[in-house]
Amino acid sequence: MPEITGLNLAQEMSLLRSDITILLGTGYLEGGNQKTAHQHGVSNPLYKVLRNGIYDRVSRAVFPAH
């Protein structure tokens, strides 16, 4: 995203809606760790390149069917 980083977008979203769950798929994470991501409101950072099905498994764990 040319105008804003994924972490900054997550932080802005968290400020607007603190109850939102944010998954961030990234090839680069500022600070390089999950603590940085959590401080910006990210529930689960997912690092690229991922094996098949990882997004599906994580999203099903975070967003269980009702």
N, C-alpha and C positions, 0 to 999 in steps of 0.2 A: 504494500500500500504506500503510495508515494507521499501522502500527506501526514500520515500518522502511523506509529508502530502498533503492532498487535497488543503489546502490553499497555500502551497508552489508551488504546481503544477499550480494552478490558477495564481499565481503571475508570474511564469516563462512564462506561456502562454500569459499573458497580456503584458509582456515585448517584446515578439516576435511579437504579433499582437494586437495592442491597440484597434482595431475595433471589436474584437471577443466578443461574449456574452457568459458568463460562468454561468451555473447553477451548484451548488454544493449540492449533497445529502449527509448529514452527520448525524452521531449520536452524534458527539462531535465537537464543534467549539471553537478553541482557542480564549480566550477572551470572549467567550460566547455571542457575539452580532453581529448584522448586520454591524455595523461600521467597525469592524475588518475584516469581509468578504469583504466589499467594498474596503477597503484599499489594499486588496490582489487581486483585480480585479474581484471579484465574483459579478455578477449581482443580483442573487437571491439565497441565501442559503435556502435549504429545509431540515427541520429537520426530522429525522426518529423518530418514526414510523409514517407514514402518512396514512391518510384514502384513500380508493380507489379513483382513479381518480385525485388526487391532482397533480401528476407529469404531467398528460395530460393537465389539466387546466392551470397550470403555463407555460408549454412549448408552448401551443397554444397562450397564452397572450404575451409571450416574442418573439416567432417566428411565427408571423401571416402568414397565407397562402398568396401567391402572386397571 
